Amino acid sequence: PQFLQSTYREHPQHTSMATSPDGFKSKSIFDMITTALKADGDALVGRVKGIYGFKVKGGPGGTEGFWIVDAKNGAGKVEFNGKDKPDVTLTMSDGDLVDLMTGKLNSQKAF
């Protein structure tokens, strides 16, 4: 209907995707995961056995980032804007993800 088209144009809910992880607070978390996978990926993959997507909102300039943590295949890997299909996707703000991963945010209270 015309009303909905008009409303949508006036209030678009478009968030631009970041082309780089630089400027995200959570980049340091994914850098640490990368380091852990390089050091002990085979053992971690053997225990975790999953591919996780992290949709991170509220990045630099209001952008959204997407990380894939593959802890299912080979020795594991972390990719920014990766194309692998995650088994599960977690969507959080940049600051909340950092707080969750560093123990400052209780996971049961985060949602």
C-alpha contacts under 8 A as a table, 3 or more apart, distances in Angstrom:
res1	aa1	res2	aa2	distance
1	P	4	L	5.55
1	P	5	Q	6.45
2	Q	5	Q	5.15
2	Q	6	S	6.10
3	F	6	S	5.20
3	F	7	T	6.16
4	L	7	T	5.02
4	L	8	Y	6.00
5	Q	8	Y	5.15
5	Q	9	R	6.31
6	S	9	R	5.32
6	S	10	E	6.38
7	T	10	E	5.17
7	T	11	H	6.16
8	Y	11	H	5.20
8	Y	12	P	5.50
9	R	12	P	5.62
15	T	62	G	7.28
15	T	63	T	6.12
15	T	64	E	6.55
16	S	62	G	7.68
16	S	63	T	5.18
16	S	64	E	6.24
17	M	63	T	5.49
17	M	64	E	4.85
17	M	65	G	5.94
18	A	21	P	7.06
18	A	59	G	7.92
18	A	63	T	5.45
18	A	64	E	5.69
18	A	65	G	5.44
19	T	65	G	7.91
19	T	81	N	7.77
20	S	65	G	8.00
20	S	80	F	7.41
21	P	24	F	5.92
21	P	27	K	6.11
21	P	65	G	6.94
21	P	80	F	6.67
22	D	27	K	7.00
23	G	27	K	7.61
23	G	59	G	7.03
23	G	60	P	5.62
24	F	27	K	5.39
24	F	59	G	5.30
24	F	60	P	6.25
24	F	94	D	6.69
25	K	28	S	6.64
25	K	59	G	7.72
25	K	94	D	6.14
25	K	95	G	6.64
25	K	98	V	6.90
26	S	29	I	5.18
26	S	30	F	6.67
26	S	94	D	5.89
26	S	95	G	7.25
26	S	97	L	6.63
26	S	98	V	5.40
27	K	30	F	5.25
27	K	31	D	6.11
28	S	31	D	4.91
28	S	32	M	6.23
29	I	32	M	5.16
29	I	33	I	6.37
29	I	98	V	6.94
29	I	101	M	7.38
30	F	33	I	4.92
30	F	34	T	6.11
30	F	78	V	7.07
31	D	34	T	5.02
31	D	35	T	6.27
32	M	35	T	5.03
32	M	36	A	6.19
33	I	36	A	5.05
33	I	37	L	6.16
33	I	78	V	7.44
34	T	37	L	5.17
34	T	38	K	6.21
34	T	77	K	6.54
34	T	78	V	5.90
35	T	38	K	5.12
35	T	39	A	6.19
36	A	39	A	5.09
36	A	40	D	5.96
36	A	41	G	6.79
37	L	40	D	5.25
37	L	41	G	3.90
37	L	42	D	7.68
37	L	44	L	6.99
37	L	75	A	6.61
37	L	76	G	6.01
37	L	77	K	6.75
38	K	41	G	5.62
38	K	75	A	7.44
40	D	43	A	5.72
40	D	44	L	6.27
40	D	75	A	7.78
41	G	44	L	5.05
41	G	45	V	5.86
41	G	71	A	7.81
41	G	74	G	7.86
41	G	75	A	4.31
41	G	76	G	5.68
42	D	45	V	5.27
42	D	46	G	6.14
42	D	74	G	6.87
42	D	75	A	4.67
42	D	76	G	7.39
43	A	46	G	5.02
43	A	47	R	6.44
44	L	47	R	5.20
44	L	48	V	5.96
44	L	71	A	6.92
44	L	75	A	7.94
45	V	48	V	5.20
45	V	49	K	5.36
45	V	50	G	7.74
45	V	71	A	4.64
45	V	72	K	5.26
45	V	73	N	6.89
45	V	74	G	7.43
45	V	75	A	6.37
45	V	76	G	6.24
46	G	49	K	6.01
46	G	72	K	7.48
48	V	71	A	6.01
48	V	72	K	6.92
49	K	71	A	5.56
49	K	72	K	4.22
49	K	73	N	7.76
50	G	70	D	6.48
50	G	71	A	5.20
50	G	72	K	4.69
50	G	86	P	7.81
50	G	87	D	6.39
51	I	68	I	6.99
51	I	69	V	5.72
51	I	70	D	4.37
51	I	71	A	5.64
51	I	72	K	5.94
51	I	85	K	7.40
51	I	86	P	4.73
51	I	87	D	5.25
51	I	88	V	6.99
52	Y	68	I	5.73
52	Y	69	V	5.12
52	Y	70	D	6.38
52	Y	71	A	7.80
52	Y	86	P	4.95
52	Y	87	D	5.95
52	Y	88	V	5.33
52	Y	89	T	5.84
52	Y	90	L	7.66
53	G	66	F	6.91
53	G	67	W	5.78
53	G	68	I	4.65
53	G	69	V	6.41
53	G	86	P	5.29
53	G	87	D	7.66
53	G	88	V	6.16
53	G	89	T	4.29
53	G	90	L	6.13
54	F	65	G	7.98
54	F	66	F	5.52
54	F	67	W	5.12
54	F	68	I	6.41
54	F	89	T	5.66
54	F	90	L	4.95
54	F	91	T	5.94
54	F	92	M	7.66
55	K	64	E	7.01
55	K	65	G	5.90
55	K	66	F	4.58
55	K	67	W	6.70
55	K	89	T	7.01
55	K	90	L	6.09
55	K	91	T	4.59
55	K	92	M	6.47
56	V	59	G	7.09
56	V	64	E	5.55
56	V	65	G	5.02
56	V	66	F	6.03
56	V	67	W	7.97
56	V	91	T	5.98
56	V	92	M	5.33
56	V	93	S	5.40
56	V	94	D	5.41
56	V	97	L	7.68
57	K	62	G	7.27
57	K	63	T	6.60
57	K	64	E	4.58
57	K	65	G	6.60
57	K	91	T	7.42
57	K	92	M	6.06
57	K	93	S	4.50
57	K	94	D	5.74
58	G	61	G	7.60
58	G	62	G	4.74
58	G	63	T	5.90
58	G	64	E	6.20
58	G	93	S	5.56
58	G	94	D	5.75
59	G	62	G	5.14
59	G	63	T	4.82
59	G	64	E	5.69
59	G	65	G	7.00
59	G	93	S	7.85
59	G	94	D	6.10
60	P	63	T	5.69
65	G	80	F	7.42
65	G	81	N	6.99
66	F	80	F	5.90
66	F	81	N	5.03
66	F	82	G	7.41
67	W	78	V	6.92
67	W	79	E	5.60
67	W	80	F	4.47
67	W	81	N	5.64
67	W	82	G	6.42
68	I	78	V	5.63
68	I	79	E	5.20
68	I	80	F	6.45
68	I	81	N	7.12
68	I	82	G	5.63
68	I	83	K	7.82
68	I	84	D	7.06
68	I	86	P	7.04
69	V	76	G	7.45
69	V	77	K	5.98
69	V	78	V	4.56
69	V	79	E	6.66
70	D	73	N	6.52
70	D	76	G	5.13
70	D	77	K	5.20
70	D	78	V	6.24
70	D	86	P	7.95
71	A	75	A	7.40
71	A	76	G	4.68
71	A	77	K	6.84
72	K	76	G	6.38
73	N	76	G	5.62
79	E	82	G	4.94
86	P	89	T	6.38
92	M	96	D	6.33
92	M	97	L	5.98
93	S	96	D	5.26
93	S	97	L	6.18
94	D	97	L	5.38
94	D	98	V	6.52
95	G	98	V	5.25
95	G	99	D	6.21
96	D	99	D	4.96
96	D	100	L	5.94
96	D	105	L	7.16
96	D	110	A	7.84
97	L	100	L	5.02
97	L	101	M	6.09
98	V	101	M	5.23
98	V	102	T	6.05
99	D	102	T	5.22
99	D	103	G	6.05
99	D	104	K	4.73
99	D	105	L	5.09
100	L	103	G	5.30
100	L	104	K	5.91
100	L	105	L	4.55
100	L	106	N	6.49
100	L	107	S	6.39
100	L	110	A	7.89
101	M	104	K	7.69
101	M	105	L	7.87
102	T	105	L	7.72
103	G	106	N	6.81
105	L	109	K	7.42
105	L	110	A	6.67
106	N	109	K	5.35
106	N	110	A	6.15
107	S	110	A	5.05
107	S	111	F	7.22
108	Q	111	F	6.40
